[in-house]
Amino acid sequence: MALSGVVCKDRGELRIHESLDELSTDLADYIAELSEASVKERGVFSIALSGGSLIGLMGKLSEAPYNRTVDWAKWYIFWADERVVAKNHTDSNYKLAKDGLLSKVPIIPSHVHSINDAVSAEEAASEYEFVIRQLVKARMVSVSEVSDCPKFDLILLGMGPDGHVASLFPNHAVLNEKSEWVTFITDSPKPPPERITFTLPVINSASNVAMVVAGEAKSEAVHLAIDNVEPDCSKLPARMVQPTTGKLVWFLDKGAASKLDGDQFSKS
Ligand SMILES: O=C(O)[C@H](O)[C@@H](O)[C@H](O)[C@H](O)COP(=O)(O)O
């Protein structure tokens, strides 16, 4: 049984699962429900993916009933971060998502917005931002009421044991980027070094942000990102994920949740 729907003051909703299988089912249900609500309201669903274990955990979406019930033709797909490598490279987040999900469901190829892999990280980031600007103008992606940022219907993020999200790493200058929507780094501590990434203002402007984190190796970072801790961890990238008007949901397994303070479970 999942400990579901616990609301932790200011840190969103916690959904803690007994197993990865249970987490995957809950994640597929959650994405399918958001897709349905967004298609009903706006006629489209704009979703941004990350790399890592997230895609495997989304795998149930390509199986029954979701493969038939989700309105795949209405999906517009983006990446919250991408490694600047060729699209057929094993490090490519695009390739990971294509092989693991996108090639198995009837997505419209022109709705899949991946980066230009033939240019530098800097150029890829600025081209990607331009592409998103065009889609905001065309209203495929909404715009935030409180900033000029795009408002994705859903941004899905993993988290590293160091608390990084997308390609926003601890103590990196890009954490302070306020004007760009998409930026780049060439010194990622997690290989490969060159990456593009959504900035925090874009992540925090989304209607929904899901943090999908599994494994005991991440339990300390989960504790620092969610609990009230001293010294102040407000500069931990995962803790800086704080949607302004949108909703934050944490999908955790027991291992990732193992160092959370117990007292938050009574808060709501
Ligand atoms: O391209 C990337 O490297 C990712 O987008 C990155 O932010 C990832 O989501 C985390 O590192 C968690 O990865 P795991 O879930 O595989 O640990």
The ligand as an ORCA input file, in Angstrom:
! r2SCAN-3c Opt
* xyz 0 1
  O      20.070     13.867    -18.000
  C      20.157     13.637    -16.817
  O      21.178     13.206    -16.293
  C      18.948     13.868    -16.002
  O      17.908     14.498    -16.538
  C      19.163     14.003    -14.520
  O      18.696     15.165    -13.932
  C      18.518     12.789    -13.877
  O      17.126     12.922    -13.894
  C      19.030     12.615    -12.475
  O      20.423     12.536    -12.503
  C      18.499     11.361    -11.838
  O      18.908     10.267    -12.595
  P      18.610      8.791    -12.084
  O      17.153      8.732    -11.844
  O      19.066      7.885    -13.178
  O      19.413      8.631    -10.823
*
